[in-house]
């Protein structure tokens, strides 16, 4: 065998390995997309179904009640992070991802078929809450497991780039949810959307799960059997040995999640309730902004492979602390949809320093035997306390006549992320922290 033949075979093997890794990323990402599509449909459609489950009160009160249930779904995330983290570390990443996507879509289907207050009375908001809690449990497990899987399957030296596709699909699910709403706004009347049209996206999410299940069934397991067999695998005792990493993830995820949810899920309501834009114009602005936001994630992920995760996080924390108040204040009085788009896009670019590396940064901080549990539980706790409550806190302060206090709250949490990021160690080329 000649040297040229050997080199050709090596090249072909390398290309084959790359294709398998890309397919694995696609498979893991597909379920992630469906999970977040189902979860975000609730937020984007709440403008249309709030009166069905909460018939009394003014529009802000109704939105506040639906936002409360949205936040309640986040309270299940720590339980989901623990449960699915244990499953992933003890029984495999693939098993955990299959179960989580099934649970999410069941919750979505329940909401699609749920009667309103006029039909079943107080059972309507109660069952809506239960469905959201079920979905929150699922999403709480999805993030940690998919982040772990994608970090383990990614190519060394390009982990930031590959792992950034977790947020590509997360944002893609959010964008798809928003696009479905925009399309429905064009083909249905406002009355139809308020009566029954809002149910369509929830039903669509359940159907999309079938594709995700098929793709995920073909994935290879990335965790080693010997690692899963360890006594501390997936255990809280094993996680306690990595408590410093756990606390640090809590710290920078608090600010990252708050900024992310402020300028994505809450922003559409902010443009409608505060800036006075029509629902359809706000939807178009957010669709365009989210689309570009999705596309830039790999660029910021690749940047972290060059400059290091620590520097990316320092950029995020400092810019979020400095820029949040001016951006939200300017949006408060914006009249042009183009100006609104520019301001929202600026905020999302700042958030990209965090979102593009969120999963890989956390995964690199924990050993394999507690990686999914460490990533999932720490993320879920911080997300439940700060990310999921963003809408509720913002609307509550607005109802009290102190909306600007929310701006400073987000800014302070950005500063917290910066301070925690200072404690990240500069590591070798392999980990790029």
N, C-alpha and C positions, 0 to 999 in steps of 0.2 A: 504494500500500500504506500503510495507516494505521499510526500509531505503536503502537496496541494490537495489530495483527496481527504486527508485527515483534517485539514483546515476547513474544507468545504463541509464535511460532516459536522464539525464543531459549530460552524455558522448555522447550519440547518437545525441542529439541536437547540441552539440558542434562540433561533427564530420560533421554533416550535414551543419552547418553554415560555417565551414572551406571549405568544398567542394564547396559551393555556391560562397564563396569569391574567391577561386582559379579559378573557371569557369569564374567569372567576370573579373579576371586579364587576363585570356586567351582571352576572348572576346575583351577586350579593347586593348590588345597587338596585336591581329591579324590585326586589322586595322592599328595600328602603324607600324607593319612590312611591310604591303603592301605600306603604304604611303612612307616610307623611302626607300624601294626597288625601287619604281618608281623614287624617287628623285635622288638616287645615281646612277642609271643606266646611267643617263646623264653623270656623271663625269667619270665613268669607260669606257663608250663607245666613249667618245669624241676623243680618239686617232684614232678611225676608221671613224668617220663621219665629222671631222673638215674640211676636204677638200671638202666635198659635199656642205656645206653651206658657206664656206669661201675658194674659190678655189685659191686665190692668196696669195703669201707670203711663207716664210719658215715654217717648222714644229712648231718652237717655237712661231712664230707670229700667226699661226692658232690656236694653243692651247691657246694663250693669248686671242684671240677673243672668243673662246668657254668658257674660264674661266670667261670672262667678262659677258657673258650671264648667267653663273652659279651664279655669284655674284649678277646680276640683280634680279634673282629669290629671293634672300635673302632680297632685298629691299622691296619686297611685304610682308615680314613676319610681320613687325609691324602692317600693316593694317589688315592682317589675325589674328594676336594676339588680336587686338582690336575687330574686327568683331565677331570672334568665341568665344572670351572671354565674350562678351556681350550676345551672343546667349546662351552660357553654363550657365552663372549666372542668366539670365533672363528667359530662356525657357528650361533649362535642359542640363546636360552633354551629355546624350544619343543623343539628337537631333543634337547637335553640332558635335559629332563624326561621325554620319551618313552622314551629309552633307560634311564634310571635306574629307572623303574617296572617295566619289563620284566625287568631284571636282578634286582630285589628279589624279584619273584614267582617267578622260576625257582628261586632259592635256597630259597624257602619250600616250593615243591612238592617239591624234592629231600628236604628234611627230613621232609615228610609221608610219603614213601614209603620212607625209609631203614630197612633192617633193623637189628636191635640187635646187641649184643655176642655174644649166644648163637648168632646165625646166622652172622655174618661175622667174628667176633673183633675184632682191633684195627683192622680197616678201618672199623668202626662209628664210634668216636670220631674217627678220622682224616677220614672223609668228612663227619661233622658239622662238624668244624672248617673244612673246605674250603667247605662251604655257608655257614657263618657269615662267612667271609672274603669270599665273593662278595657277601653281603648288606651287609657293612660297606663294601665298595667302592661299592655303590649308594647307601647312605644318606649316605656321605661327600660324594657329589655332589649329592644331593637337596636338602640344607639350603641350600647356597650359591645354587644355581640358583633354587629356589622363593622364597627370601628376596629375591633380586635382582629376580625377575619381579614379585613382589607390591609391592615398593617402587616399581617403575617404572610400574605400572599404577594405583597408588593415587592418590586425589584430593589435590592439594596442600592443606595445612592440616589434613588428616584422615589423614595417612599412618600415624600411630601407631595409630589405630583400625583402619584397613583391614589393615595389616600384622600386627596382633595375631592375625588369623585363621590365621596360620601355626601358632601354638602352640595355637589352638583345635583345629585338625585334628590336630596332633601329639599333643596330650592326648587328643583324640577317638579317635585310633587306639589309643592306650594304653588308654583307657577301654573301647573296643569289644573289645579283646583280653581285658580283665579281665571284661567282661560275658559274653563267650562262655564263659569258664572258669566263671563263676558259674552260668550256665544249664546247662552240662554237669554241674556238681556236683549240680544238682537232678534231672536226668533219668537220670544214669548212676551206678552204684555206684562206690565208691572203687576197687575192684578193676578195674573196667572202664576207669576213667580211667588207672590205672597201666599197664594192658595195651595198650590201643589208642585210648582216647578222646582222649588228648592230641594225636593226629594230626589230628583234625578241624579245629581252628583254623588249622593250617598250610595245609591244603587249601582252606579257606574264603578265606584271604588271596589265594591264587592266582586264585580265581574272581573276587574283587572287583576284581582288576586290569583285567579286561576293561572294566568301567564307567569306570575311571579313564583308560584308554587312549582310549576313545571321547570323553570329555570333553576331554582334553588335545589331541586332534587338531584340535579346533575353535578352539583358542586363536590369537590374533594374536601375532605376534612383536613384542616391545617394544624390542629393540635395533636401532639404525640400521645399514644396510648399510655406510655410510661408516665407522662406528666399528669394525665387525667387520673391515674391510679394513686398518685401521691395523697397521703392522708390530709394534707392541708389544701388540696386542690378545691377551689371554689368555697373555701371556708372563711368565716369571719376572723378566725384565729390567724390564718395565713395572711389575711388583709391587714390585721393589726400590726404585723411585722413590717408593713409598708405604710404605716400611718402618716409619715411625713409627706409622702407622695400624695396620699389621699387628701390631706388637708390642703396641700398646694393646689390640687385640681379643683377642690371646692372654691378656693379663693379666686382663681382666674376665670373659672366657669361662671361664677356669679355675675361678674361684669360682662363677660362675653354673651351670655344668654340674655341678659337684660337688654343690651344694645341690639342684639339680633331681633328679639321679639318686638322691641319698640319700633324698629324701622321696617318690619315686615308685616306681621299679623295685625298689629295695632295701627299701623300707619294709614291703612285705608279708612278706618273709622275716624282717625284724627283729621284727615283731609276733608271728610264729610262733616263731622260734628264741629270742628274748630275752624278750619279754613273756609267752610261753607261751599265746598265743591259738590256737584251732583254725584250720586253714587256711580253712575256710568263713567264719568270723566275720571273719578278717583281710581276706578278699576283699570282703566286704560293706562293711566300714569304708573300704577303699581305693576301692571303686566310688563310694560317696557323696562322698568327699572329692575324687576326681578329677573328678566331674561338676560340682561347684560350682567347682572350680579352672578348669575349661574355660570355664564361663559368665562368670567375672569377667575373663578376658583382655581382651575389648574395652573394658571399663570402665577397666582400668589403661592400655590403649593410648590411649584418649581422654584420660585424665589426663595422659599424657606430651605430648599435643598442646597442653595448656594450660600445664603447668609446665616442660616441656622434658625431653629425654632424660637430660641430665646430672643433674638433680635426682632423677629416677626411679632412676637408677643409684646415686646417693649414698644414697638411702633403702634400696635393696636391700643394698648393701654394709655399711652400719652396722647394720641390723637383723639381718642374717645373722651378723655378727661377735658381736653381743651375745646373740642369742636362741637360737643353735643348741645350745650346751651345755645350758642349762636344759631345752629342749624334749626333746632326746634322752635326757637323764637322767630326766625325768619319764616318758617313754614306756617306759623300761627296767623300771619297776615298776608300770605301769598295769594295772589289772584290769578296769575298765569299758570296754566298746567305745565308749560315748559319750564318755568322757574321752579315749580314744585318738583318736577322730574330731576332737574339738576341738583337740587338740595338733597333729595332722597338718595340720589345716586352717589353723591359725595359721602353721605353717611354709610352707605352700603360698601363703598370702597374701603373705608376705615375698618368696617366690620370684617372685611375679607382677610385682613391680616390674622384674625382669630379663626374664622370659620373654615378657611382652607386647610388649616393644620390642626383643628380641634381634636379630631379622632386620633391621628398619628402621634401627636404630642402626648396625649394621655396614655396611649398604648405603650409608648416607649418608656414610660415611668414605672411600669409594673412588670414583675416576672410572669412567665407563661402560665403558671399554675393558678394565679389569681388575677390574670390580666382582664378578662371579661368582667369579673366581679368588681375589680378596682375601677375600671373605666366606667362601667354602667352605673354603679351605685353612687360614686362621687358626682358624676354628671347629673344623675337623676335628682339627687338631693338639692344641689345648687340650682338646677333648672326649675324644680318645683317651688323653691322659695323665692327665686328672683325672676326667672323667665316666664313661668306660667302665671305669675301674679301681675305681670307688667300691665296688661289691659285693665285689670281690676283696680290697681293702684292709680293708674292714670285717670280712669273714669271717676273714681272716688274723689280724687283731689279736684277734678274739674267740677264735680257736683258741689264741692265745698267752696268753690270760687278761688282755688289756689292751684291752678293748673301748672304754673311756672315752677312750683315746688318739685314736680315730677321731673322737670328738665335737670334740676340740680341733683336730684337723686340718681339719675342715670349717669351724670357726669362723675359723681363721687365714686360710684361703683366701677367706672372706667379707671379711675385713679387707683382703686384697690387692686384691679388686675395688673396694673403697671408695677405696683409695689411687690406683689407676689411673684411676678415674672422676673424681678431682679434676683430672686433667690434660685432661679433655674441655673443649673450648672452648665458651664461651657464644656461640651464633651468632644470626643474625637469625631473624625469625619463620618464614621458609620452612623452615629445617632444624630448628629447635627442639632443638638440642643443649644 
